[in-house]
């Protein structure tokens, strides 16, 4: 099998696992089921990362899941913090009482 076929098989298995976990939800509750559901979501994300890393160079990035917002590594504009006195940190050049 090719790498793409293997990744497709893995994706199908993870999707089936997610469906099976969803079917358990009416009967089981609690932290154990939440953990299995979180692990299933983590597996789904890991497979997406594998697909992205296996894509040939120049291939467009796969679409990002909705709800995720990319945060740039560039520093924030320092003018955003000029009025931060009302956040409980105190004003500049003043000491606490």
Residue pairs with C-beta under 8 A, 6 or more apart in sequence:
1 9
3 54
4 54
7 47
7 50
7 51
7 54
10 47
10 50
11 47
11 51
14 40
14 43
14 44
14 47
15 44
17 40
17 43
18 40
18 41
18 44
21 33
21 36
21 37
21 40
24 33
24 36
25 33
45 65
48 62
48 65
51 62
52 61
52 62
55 61
55 62
64 70
85 91
85 92
90 96
